[in-house]
Amino acid sequence: AKNDQIILGAFDDLVRGLDGRVRDPSEIGETFTQTVNAGRSALTKQYGEGLTNIQQQFAGKFIDTSNLKSAVDKRIADGTIDFDSIDPAIRTVYEEISLLPQSMNADRALEFLKKHNNTLSNLLDPRGQGYNSAASAQMTEFLDDVLKPSIKAGLAKADPQAYVEYQKLNKFYKDGKDSLTPKLLEAVARQGTAGNFTAVGSTLFGSTKADVVDAAFNALTKAKKINPDLNIREATEALRQGYLTQFFGSEGRSIDQLRTAAKGIESNT
């Protein structure tokens, strides 16, 4: 019937979006990963700017770096890291820590953290030449599990009052990071950092779980909020396209397929 063809045509236009084309799971996964990484890059940059504002409050204070140096030595000794395989940017951090004095100015320690926080921001920025999703995962793990906790302990002793502001900054960063990569999307994040974008797309739309897809859309919205200049249109269209295709089938779908899928959605709401 003519009306059926009009409905099918309109639905195809909705699925194809403004670009007028259908994306495969790999492209959907890569677009989503790069957009979220761009949001994380902006968040990390904002964290670095916050460190600059806090630094002066710790001027003239000292922290003990022995815990940090011991943590790095332990990782090397027990094989937690492999210098032959880690990214050069991560290797540089380890090498620089081994050269740190046993005691250093607290504001210098924050400068050291800020320097490698900026390295992470560059690794996460899809627009930059240093973009490396896999290396960013290694750097994130090191900053969050080793460098930040060690410096945090020293700052708490150096100036408890200024340390409160440092904790507020850390909470801001953690909340933003959790919004961009919530627990529901942990599997997606792991595949993205490994560069397996087909798996990202397949994981997002391997089922019709609304909470997973909703978390993905929310992550894009958060990325845009953190970086207002970020264009999330393509990633949003890619997500919508994958979701609708999962429910209603790919191009060549029949009007009966639309009706059946619509009834299934209605019965589950």
Salt bridges, closest charged atoms under 4 A:
ASP4 OD1 - ARG259 NH2 3.69
ASP12 OD1 - ARG253 NH1 2.29
ASP13 OD1 - ARG16 NH2 2.99
ASP19 OD2 - ARG23 NH2 2.94
ASP19 OD1 - ARG233 NH2 3.59
GLU27 OE2 - ARG21 NH2 2.64
ASP78 OD2 - LYS74 NZ 3.16
GLU96 OE2 - LYS115 NZ 2.73
GLU96 OE1 - HIS116 NE2 2.84
GLU111 OE1 - LYS114 NZ 3.32
ASP125 OD1 - ARG127 NE 3.05
GLU141 OE2 - ARG75 NH2 2.51
ASP144 OD1 - LYS148 NZ 3.64
ASP144 OD2 - LYS177 NZ 2.41
ASP159 OD2 - LYS61 NZ 2.72
GLU165 OE2 - LYS168 NZ 3.55
ASP175 OD2 - LYS171 NZ 2.74
ASP178 OD2 - LYS174 NZ 2.76
GLU186 OE2 - LYS183 NZ 3.83
GLU234 OE2 - ARG21 NH2 3.74
GLU237 OE1 - ARG23 NH2 3.68
GLU237 OE1 - ARG233 NH1 3.61
GLU251 OE2 - ARG16 NH1 2.59
ASP256 OD1 - ARG259 NH1 3.12
